[in-house]
Amino acid sequence: MIINDFSFNEEDIIGTGGFSIVYKGINVKNNNLVAIKVDKKKKYNKKESLIYDLLENEKNIAKKINYFEDEDSSFLIMPLYYTSCEKIFKKNKNSFNEKDILMIGIQILQQLNYLHKNYLIHQDVKPDNFIFDKDNNKFKLIDFGLCKKYMRDEKHIKFEKNKSRCGTIRFMSINCHSKFLLSRRDDLISLSYSLIYLNLKMLPWKNIKLEKDKSDAIHKKVKNLKKEFGNSLREFHLLSPLYLLYKYSTNLKFNSNPDYSFLIKGFYNYLKMNGMRYDGNWNWLILEDQL
């Protein structure tokens, strides 16, 4: 299939989401490989495209190449980044060592800080959305289709209940399970679950399946497991910066302005105190090159 200057084979699927399919494609003008995100509903790709435009001056944020629509679908064209954090983890659960996890944490915290400074929250922070860019040797946050503004008319939005849940059940905050309106704290809570998942190589609620006809019951079960987990967190012997991130983010108020510098400094200090450096030398990449 050829759309404008880009072509793809409908069998070359590299990812799927609730509203879209991502294909491996090629720019026919220069033969560069690209990722083509096709959205039948149009609105999510369109929103994501606008957000990439808003964030384009931040060098560590993922980039878009183009966006266009036809009668049936929208097409978001992006560079074909190397792979996602989740795919690396699924291939080998021992891929990420302590230093890798902390470097990922620093990079995603920096990007969330930038996103939040632009009055946006992500609402679906998870390892599947941490994509590795080999060109600058960093993980980048992607998939901004669920993003929303948390500031209106220069004022923080007001807390509300009975809202629709959004995001991924494994990594969503207890606030989201409870159908509370989300804010900056919830992105940080989802990041803490993501990094804890890489650290422990599991989450106690990982294999609970979401059935459409039993949605509320499943959310209640996972919510209770997350509460129990939070109450017994010290028993899991987490990396101390991850423990700090979890405790800090879950104690934030709805309209709190998180101290990203404080959290990032905690990650850096742990690396230094334990004889490690934020140097971009990835254990998972070394293991992959040895295969």
N, C-alpha and C positions, 0 to 999 in steps of 0.2 A: 504494500500500500504506500502511495506517495502523496504527501500533503505538503503543499508549498515546496520548500527546498529540502524536505526531510522524508526518509522512507523507512519502513519497518515491516517485518514479517509478523503476522498475528500469532505465530507460534513462539516468538522470542520474548516471552513474558519474564520480567525480572522482579516483579512485585505486584501485589494486589492490596487494595484497601476496601473500606466500606463503600466507597463511591467511585473508585477509579481503578484502572489497570495501567501498570508501567511497562513499557516495551523497550527493548534494546533497539536502537535505530542508528541511522547514519545521516549526516549532512551531505547531500549529494554534490554540493558545491566544492567542499574541501575534503570530503571523505573522513571527517572526524566522527568518532562514535558519540552518540548522545543517548539520553534517556528521554522517552516520550511518554508523558502522563496523559492518558485519555480519560476524560470525565464526561459521562452522558448527561449529568445534571447541569454541567457548565459552571454553576455558581462557585463551587469549591476551587476549581482551577483558576477561575477569574479572580477570586479573592486572594489566592496564594500568589498569583502573578503580581497583583498590586502591592502585596507585602514585600515581595522580593525587590520591587522598584523602590519602596520606602527604605529598605535596608541595604541598598546597593553600595553605599559608601563604606560599609564595614567589611574589611578584607577577609575576616574569618567566617563570615556568613556565607552559606551556599549561594550560588548564583543561578539565575535563569538565563537562557539564550534567546528564547522567543515565546510568544503566546499568540494563538489565533483560534478562531472558531469556524465551524461550518454549520449547516442546518441542524445537525444531530448532536454534535459533541464539541468539546473544547480540548485544546492540545497545549500542554505546557512542556516546553523543550528545555532540558537542563543538561549540563555536562554529564557524561557517564562516569560517575564517581566509582571508586574501586569496589567497596563492599560495606556492609553495615556491621555495626557492633554485634547485633544479634546473630547474624550469619557466621561471624567469626566464632562466637561463643558456642553455637550449635555444632559447628564442625569439631571443636575441641574445647571442652569445658575448662581445661587447664591453660588455655591460650593467654589469659590476662593475669599477670602477676600484680603484686601490690602497687608497684610503680605505674604500670599501665592504667590501673583503675583510677589512681589519683590524678594522673595526667589527663585522662578523659574527663574526670570531675572538674578539674580546673578549666579545661577548654569549654565545656558545656555551661559552667557557671558564668564564664566571661560572655558567652553568647546570650544567655538568658538575661544577664545584666543589660546588654545592649538592646535586646528585644523589649524588656520592661521599660527602659528609658524612653522608648518610642511609644509608650502607653499601650503595649500589646502583651497579652498572655498567650502561651502556646496551646495549652489544654490537652496535649497528647505527648508528653515527654516520656520517651522509652528507648531502649537500646536499638530497636528497629529503625528509629529516626536519628541515630547517630551514624552518619555516613563518613567513611574515610576518604579523604582527598590526598592522593599520593603526591600531587604537585606541591602542596605546602605541608604535608606530613601531619595533618591534624584531622580530628573528627569534627564534623559539622552537623549542626542541627538542621533537619529538613522537615518537610510536610507541615506547612503553615495553613492548611485548609480549614482547621478548626479554630484558628486564632480569633481573638476578639479584643476590643478596646476595654480597658478597665477605668479609663478616664473619660468623662463626658462634660463638655463645657468647663474644662479645667478643674473639675471636681471628681473625686473617686466615686465610682458607682456604689450604690447602697446595697447592703446585704439583703438577700432574698432567699426564701425557702421554696420548696416544691418546683425546682427547675429541672429541666431535662438533663440526664447524665450524658457526659461525653468523654471520649478518650478510650483507653484500654483498661479493662477491669483489673488486670494483674498489677498495673502501676498507678492506678488512680488513687487519689487521697480518700480518706474516710469522709471528708466533706462532700466529695462527689458522690460516694455511695449513698450519703444522706440526702442527696438532691439539693444541696446548698449551692448558691451561686459561687463560682470559682473566682480566685484572685491570684496575685503573684505567689502567695505562699504555696498554692497547690502545684505550681510548676516545680517548686523546690522540693516539695514532698515526693512528687513523682520521680524527680532526679535521685532523691535519696533511695527510693525503692529500686531504681534501676542499678545504681552502684552497689547496693547491698546484694542484689541478685547476682552481680558479677563476682562479688567478694565471697558469698556463701555458696555460689553455684546452684542456688535454688531459692525459692520462696515458699513458705509453708502452704500457701493457697494456690500454688502454680497450676495444679492439675484439675482444679474445679472448673467444670464446663459450664458455659453460659447457654441455657436453654430458653428460647423465646417465651414459652408458655410459663416458665418459672423464674422469670427475670428478677423480680423483687426478692424471692426466696434465696436465689444465688447471691445477689448483692448483700443481703443480710448476713449470709454465712461468711462471705469473704470479709465483710466489714468487721464481724466479730473476731475472725482470725487475725486481722490486722491490729485490732485493739489488744488482743492477747499478746501478739508479737511485740507491740510497743511497750507493754508492761513488763515483758521479760527480756528486753533487748540485751542487757548485759550478759545474759547467759550465752549469747551467740558469738561473743568475742570478736566483734567487728573491728575493722580498722577504726581508730579513734576519730579521724576526720569524718567518717561516714556516720558514726554515732552522733557526733556534734551536729552534722547537717540535718539528720533526722530530728533530733531533739529541738534544734533551733527552729526548723521550718514548721514543725507541728505545734509549736508554742506561739507562733506569730498570730496576730489578730487579722481579721479579714482585710483591713485597709492598711496594714503595716507596710512600711518601706524597708525591705530586707537590706541587711548590710553585707553586700556581696564581697567587698574587700576583706571583711573579717573572716568570712568562710573560705575564700581563696587563700588567704594568709595561713589559715589553719592547715590546709592541704600542703602548701609549700613548707611550712615549719615541720610537719611530720616527715616529709621527704628528707629534709636536711638533718633532722635529729636521728634518723635511721640510716644515714649514710647513702641516701639516694639523691639523685638530681633530676630536675625537670629538664631533660636533655633531648627528648624526641626519639630516643632509642627504644623501640617497642619490642617487648618480649614476644608478643603474638606474631609480629612480622618476621622475626628471626626464626621462630618455629615453622612458620609457613614457608619460608625460603628453604628450610631444610627438607621439606617433603618432596 
